[in-house]
Every structure is written in C-alpha cells, then in structure tokens.
Amino acid sequence: MAGTPQPGNWRTSTYSGADGCVEVAHDGHLVYVRDSKSRTATLRFGHPQWTRLLRSLK
C-alpha cells in the first residue's frame, strides 16, 4: 500500500474558507483527503470510489 503523500503534494480545496480547509492529494493509485487543521487523520479512496463520492456531492 502506498504511503501518505509528502506535504508539497497536497492541494487545498478552492471551496475552503478561512476557518477550515480540505486538502487533497493523489499518488496515481489513491486519492487522499484530510482536514488541514487535523493532518494526522487521512482518508484514502481508490479513483472509482473518489469519482462516485464527487458525483454524489453535486
């Protein structure tokens, strides 16, 4: 299993406000999501699962 991406690979959501941010990174196989205020907890998704999640949020 791949490790968590390095800090320079994370991007902040353009929808995040000043009080809270969601950061996303990917390594080619998995998509990682974390809260910028609590970077120790990271969710991992395969690309098909990530795509379904994004479609369900629209």
C-alpha positions as CSV (number, residue, x, y, z in Angstrom):
1,M,0.0,0.0,0.0
2,A,1.2,3.5,-0.8
3,G,2.3,5.9,1.9
4,T,0.7,9.2,2.6
5,P,1.9,11.9,0.1
6,Q,4.5,14.4,1.2
7,P,3.3,17.9,2.3
8,G,4.2,19.6,-1.0
9,N,1.8,17.3,-2.9
10,W,-1.3,18.4,-1.1
11,R,-3.7,20.9,-2.6
12,T,-6.3,23.0,-0.8
13,S,-9.9,23.0,-2.0
14,T,-10.9,26.2,-3.7
15,Y,-14.2,26.0,-1.7
16,S,-12.5,26.1,1.6
17,G,-12.9,29.1,3.7
18,A,-10.6,30.8,6.2
19,D,-11.9,28.7,9.1
20,G,-11.5,25.2,7.6
21,C,-9.8,23.6,4.6
22,V,-10.0,20.3,3.0
23,E,-6.7,19.1,1.4
24,V,-6.5,16.6,-1.4
25,A,-3.5,14.7,-2.8
26,H,-3.1,11.7,-5.1
27,D,-0.3,9.3,-6.0
28,G,-1.6,7.8,-9.2
29,H,-3.4,4.9,-7.4
30,L,-5.2,6.5,-4.4
31,V,-6.7,9.9,-3.6
32,Y,-6.0,11.2,-0.1
33,V,-8.3,13.6,1.8
34,R,-7.5,15.4,5.1
35,D,-8.6,18.3,7.2
36,S,-5.9,21.0,7.3
37,K,-6.5,21.6,11.0
38,S,-6.0,17.9,11.8
39,R,-3.5,16.5,9.4
40,T,-2.9,13.2,11.3
41,A,-6.2,11.7,10.1
42,T,-6.3,10.9,6.4
43,L,-9.0,9.2,4.3
44,R,-7.9,7.2,1.3
45,F,-10.1,6.4,-1.8
46,G,-9.5,4.5,-5.0
47,H,-10.2,6.5,-8.1
48,P,-13.6,4.9,-8.8
49,Q,-14.7,5.5,-5.2
50,W,-13.5,9.1,-5.3
51,T,-15.4,9.7,-8.6
52,R,-18.6,8.3,-7.1
53,L,-18.2,10.4,-4.0
54,L,-17.7,13.6,-6.0
55,R,-20.7,12.8,-8.2
56,S,-22.9,12.2,-5.2
57,L,-22.0,15.6,-3.8
58,K,-23.1,17.6,-6.8
